[in-house]
Structure formats: structure tokens, C-alpha cells
Amino acid sequence: MSESKRKIFTSAEKAKVALSAVKGIKTINEIAQEYRVHPTQVSQWKNTLKKSYTVIGLLINTDLTHYHYFKHRLIYETRHL
């Protein structure tokens, strides 16, 4: 039996998968199938991304408008990978 090696995802790939989950257009299972990753992993990356948004907002001590700006900018940048 041949062993298959696990795919190692880059940070950009993880962010792209997580953003798909955050958008909520597709279900976690649909995203997992699309990117060939386990649904639990998609959920973990999604939660990590959400925590990162919160930390970024706290670190720069900004209001909600800037928070949404950074969120949309991150979404825009990962679309063009």
C-alpha cells in the first residue's frame, strides 16, 4: 500500500479557505470538499481568522469602521492569490 504525503498549506492558502468560511456563502462541508481538507480543519482556520481580526482591532486601537476595512482588504487580497 502506498503512503500519501499530507499537503502542507501556506498561510495564504489557510486564509483563503478561512475567508470562504467567514463569508458564509458555502457550507463548511462544501468548502472542505472544494479545497480537499477536513471540515474540522476549515472550522479551526475560520476561528483562528476571527480571533486574528479581534486582535488586530485591539492592537491598533481603532473603531469598527477600520476593523471592517481591514477585513475587506484581507478578503480582496486573498482573492488575487
C-alpha positions in Angstrom: 0.0 0.0 0.0 1.4 3.4 -0.9 1.5 6.2 1.6 0.3 9.6 0.5 2.0 12.6 1.9 -0.1 15.3 3.6 -0.4 18.6 1.9 1.1 21.4 3.7 -0.9 24.6 3.4 0.7 28.0 3.3 -0.6 30.8 5.4 -2.2 32.4 2.4 -4.0 29.2 1.5 -5.3 28.8 5.0 -6.5 32.4 4.9 -8.3 31.8 1.6 -10.1 28.8 3.0 -10.9 30.6 6.2 -12.3 33.6 4.4 -14.5 31.4 2.3 -16.0 30.0 5.6 -16.3 33.5 7.1 -18.2 34.8 4.1 -20.9 32.1 4.8 -21.8 31.7 1.1 -21.0 27.9 1.2 -21.3 25.4 4.0 -18.2 24.2 5.8 -18.6 20.8 4.1 -18.7 22.4 0.7 -15.6 24.4 1.3 -13.8 21.3 2.7 -14.6 19.4 -0.4 -13.6 22.2 -2.7 -10.1 22.6 -1.0 -9.7 18.9 -0.2 -9.4 19.5 3.6 -11.3 18.1 6.5 -14.3 20.1 7.7 -12.8 20.4 11.2 -9.7 22.0 9.8 -11.8 24.5 7.9 -13.6 25.4 11.2 -10.3 25.7 13.0 -8.8 28.1 10.4 -12.1 30.1 10.4 -11.9 30.5 14.2 -8.2 31.5 14.0 -9.0 34.1 11.4 -11.8 35.5 13.5 -9.5 35.8 16.6 -6.9 37.5 14.4 -9.5 40.1 13.4 -10.2 40.8 17.0 -6.5 41.0 17.9 -5.8 43.3 15.0 -8.6 45.6 16.1 -7.3 45.7 19.7 -3.7 46.3 18.7 -4.3 49.2 16.5 -6.9 50.6 19.0 -9.4 51.5 16.2 -13.1 51.7 15.7 -15.4 49.2 14.0 -15.1 51.1 10.6 -11.4 50.4 10.4 -12.0 46.8 11.5 -14.3 46.3 8.5 -11.8 48.0 6.3 -9.0 45.5 7.3 -11.5 42.6 6.9 -12.5 43.6 3.4 -8.9 44.4 2.4 -7.8 40.9 3.5 -10.7 39.3 1.6 -9.7 41.4 -1.5 -6.0 40.5 -1.3 -6.6 36.8 -0.8 -8.9 36.7 -3.9 -5.9 37.7 -6.0 -3.5 35.0 -4.9 
